[in-house]
Amino acid sequence: MIVSKSDPQGCFVNAGLAILAFLFYAIGYVASAFIGPALIIASLSNSSLTFFLWGIIPFLIAGTLLRIAQAINSGNYEKIGDLKFWMGKDKTFKI
């Protein structure tokens, strides 16, 4: 029987990365579910182009944060700086 030793330092690193990914998920979700739609609805009621443009920005930020959180959760956080990762041509999330 093969018994592997536990690595407490690696466990703390993984827990820290999970907390970091959770923060990215939470901020991205709030931006895409609440802030962006609220500003776009305000732009429609006020007929304001400024509110509309500010309403699009939270969706862009949320998409970026959610993509970073996916990379951290899958263990591929080294690829965040790679252009193929951001263009979707990387095999990170392909099944």
C-alpha positions in Angstrom: 0.0 0.0 0.0 1.3 3.4 -0.9 0.8 6.1 1.7 1.6 9.7 0.8 2.6 12.2 3.4 0.4 15.3 3.8 2.0 18.6 2.9 0.7 21.2 5.3 2.4 24.0 3.4 0.8 23.0 0.1 -2.5 22.7 1.9 -2.3 26.4 3.0 -1.3 27.5 -0.5 -4.3 25.7 -2.0 -6.6 27.2 0.7 -5.2 30.6 0.0 -5.7 30.2 -3.8 -9.3 29.0 -3.1 -10.0 32.1 -1.0 -8.5 34.3 -3.7 -10.6 32.6 -6.4 -13.7 32.9 -4.3 -13.1 36.7 -3.9 -12.8 37.0 -7.7 -16.0 35.0 -8.2 -17.9 37.1 -5.6 -16.8 40.5 -7.0 -17.4 39.3 -10.6 -20.8 38.0 -9.7 -21.9 41.2 -7.9 -20.7 43.3 -10.8 -22.4 41.3 -13.4 -25.7 40.6 -11.5 -26.3 43.8 -9.7 -24.1 46.8 -10.6 -24.1 46.5 -14.4 -27.9 45.9 -14.9 -28.7 48.7 -12.4 -26.6 51.2 -14.3 -28.1 50.1 -17.7 -31.7 50.3 -16.3 -30.8 53.8 -14.9 -29.6 54.8 -18.4 -32.8 53.7 -19.9 -34.9 55.6 -17.5 -32.8 58.8 -17.7 -31.9 58.5 -21.4 -28.3 58.9 -20.5 -25.5 57.6 -22.6 -23.0 58.1 -19.7 -24.9 55.7 -17.5 -25.1 53.2 -20.4 -21.4 53.3 -21.0 -20.7 53.0 -17.2 -23.2 50.0 -17.2 -21.1 48.1 -19.8 -17.8 48.5 -17.8 -18.9 46.2 -14.9 -19.7 43.4 -17.3 -16.2 43.7 -18.8 -14.6 43.7 -15.4 -16.8 40.8 -14.2 -15.8 38.7 -17.2 -12.1 39.3 -16.6 -12.4 38.5 -12.9 -14.5 35.3 -13.5 -11.9 34.1 -16.1 -9.1 34.7 -13.6 -11.0 32.8 -10.9 -11.5 29.9 -13.3 -7.8 29.8 -14.0 -7.0 29.8 -10.3 -9.5 27.1 -9.5 -8.2 24.8 -12.3 -4.6 25.3 -11.2 -3.6 27.0 -14.4 -2.9 30.4 -12.8 0.5 30.5 -14.5 -1.3 30.9 -17.9 -3.1 34.1 -16.9 -0.4 36.1 -18.7 -0.7 34.1 -21.9 -2.6 35.6 -24.8 -3.9 32.2 -26.0 -5.6 31.8 -22.6 -7.5 35.1 -23.0 -8.5 34.4 -26.6 -9.9 31.0 -25.7 -7.5 29.0 -27.9 -5.8 27.4 -24.9 -6.9 23.9 -24.0 -7.4 24.8 -20.3 -11.2 24.6 -20.3 -11.9 22.5 -23.4 -13.3 19.0 -22.8 
